[in-house]
Structure formats: structure tokens, C-alpha cells
Amino acid sequence: MTPAVVVYFGLILARIGAFVAVLPPSAAQTPRLVRVGLALALAAFYVGTIGPGWDPDLAARSADIHPLRYAIALVRETLIGLAMGFAFGLFLLPARVAGEFLTQQIGLNVSPQAGPSGAEPSGVLTRIFETAAALVFLVADGHHVALGALHASFAHLPLGGAAAAPPLPMVDGLAVAYEMGLLLAGPLALCLFLLAITMAVMARAAPQLNIYSVGFTLQVLVVLVGGLFLLPEIVLTMHTIIARTGASIPALLGG
């Protein structure tokens, strides 16, 4: 293996490894060995297919490249991979926001566990929304969009480049993701609002019924039944959100 291939393999592995490490929905629940194998396989594919011919200048000076400069290049590639992975986390963030909002509304945040989009604990309803969004992400070929964006990043942000990566508009993306999450939870939140009004009127008309003693059960039933009837619309909205986010990914890379 020539020094040029070693240099390129290290840079490629730094970007791809960081990308795979934080890319949802495989970042949290996928075993580390599987993620390491995927990163190595993708890095070997790029080196074996294209190799150091991407940048003849880097290939020519790779034999005597300064260790400090190479370390800085590795840090740059790692940051690019992390930024891209977090950008693709916006696919599942609206579903998590919607699930957390509804969970807080009905008080069902018990026995939290890690969800598909991260290691942070979440309630049962949040995990259901995240799992549905992850399945829609795969059905909508979101994994192909992720691999396509990774491939395009090598053209827009060459390996070992001296120029810094353009800042990703993560703040705008987060704001839009939170807005979409609230819109996704809107129909069920409206059902809960109508239930609260109904319970308030009944408690006012007949205080002896003590309607608030069964309020928790009624809220859970409304969310479950409403979610069952609104399931096609929820899935369609998730698909629209993922398609819209996928269309904005090339803009993050300057394409």
C-alpha cells in the first residue's frame, strides 16, 4: 500500500466514520461493530474505486506530509462527517418533537427508554413516533439520499482541502424541524384540547361526577383512538417532512 493510499484512506475513514457514528436511525441502537464495519466497507469502496487520483497534488506530497498538517486534515474531515450526520438527524427530529409534546400533554412519560434517533431516554409515545418516522425514512429511500449526500460531499469539500467547510444552516434547520414537529402533533393535540373543554363543561355541570378522576385514562384513549384514525395522515405528513428535508440537504453542501 503506497503512502498516498494510506493518507487517503485515513482522511476518508475520518469523514465516513464520523458520519456513520451519528447518522440516525442507526446511531443509537446499532451495535458498534456493525457501524465500524460499515465505515470500513465504505472507506474501502471509495479508495478501491477512485483512490488518490482525486487530488494529484496531495498524492504527490503524501510521502512527506507533515504530521501536524495531517492531524489538522483529520480533524477537518471528522467535523465535516459529524456536521453531515447531525444534519440528517433533522429527518427524525420532528417525530421526536411531536411525540415528546403529546407525551407531556397526557403525562405518559413513564419508564423512559432510548429511542431510534439517539441515546436520550424518551416515553412510549415518542418511541412510537420515532420508529414510524424511521420506517418512513427507509421506505422513502432516505438512506439513498444519505449515501448520495456523502458521495457529493467529496466533490464539494475535497479531502485535505485547505478551505474550511461552509457553515451549515443548522439553526434554521432546527427551527423548521421543531415547527414541523408541532404541526405533526397538531391533530392529536386538538383532540386533547377538545377533550379538556368537554371535561371542564361536564365538571361544571355535574361536579359530583368527579370527571377528572378518569381524565388520565380518557386522554390516553383519545390519543390511541385518534392516532389510529389519523394514522394515514400522520404517515403522509412524515413522508412530506422527510421529502422536504431531503430536498434541502444538497443546499447544505453548497450544491
Stockholm file with secondary structure:
# STOCKHOLM 1.0

chainA/1-255         MTPAVVVYFGLILARIGAFVAVLPPSAAQTPRLVRVGLALALAAFYVGTIGPGWDPDLAARSADIHPLRYAIALVRETLIGLAMGFAFGLFLLPARVAGEFLTQQIGLNVSPQAGPSGAEPSGVLTRIFETAAALVFLVADGHHVALGALHASFAHLPLGGAAAAPPLPMVDGLAVAYEMGLLLAGPLALCLFLLAITMAVMARAAPQLNIYSVGFTLQVLVVLVGGLFLLPEIVLTMHTIIARTGASIPALLGG
#=GR chainA/1-255 SS CCHHHHHHHHHHHHHHHHHHHHCTTHHHHSCHHHHHHHHHHHHHHHHHHTGGGGCHHHHHHGGGCCHHHHHHHHHHHHHHHHHHHHHHGGGTHHHHHHHHHHHHHHTCCCSCEEETTEEEEECHHHHHHHHHHHHHHHHTTHHHHHHHHHHHHHHHSCTTCSSCCCCCCHHHHHHHHHHHHHHHHHHHHHHHHHHHHHHHHHHHHCGGGCGGGGHHHHHHHHHHHHHHHTHHHHHHHHHHHHHHHHHHHHHHTTC
#=GC SS_cons         CCHHHHHHHHHHHHHHHHHHHHCTTHHHHSCHHHHHHHHHHHHHHHHHHTGGGGCHHHHHHGGGCCHHHHHHHHHHHHHHHHHHHHHHGGGTHHHHHHHHHHHHHHTCCCSCEEETTEEEEECHHHHHHHHHHHHHHHHTTHHHHHHHHHHHHHHHSCTTCSSCCCCCCHHHHHHHHHHHHHHHHHHHHHHHHHHHHHHHHHHHHCGGGCGGGGHHHHHHHHHHHHHHHTHHHHHHHHHHHHHHHHHHHHHHTTC
//
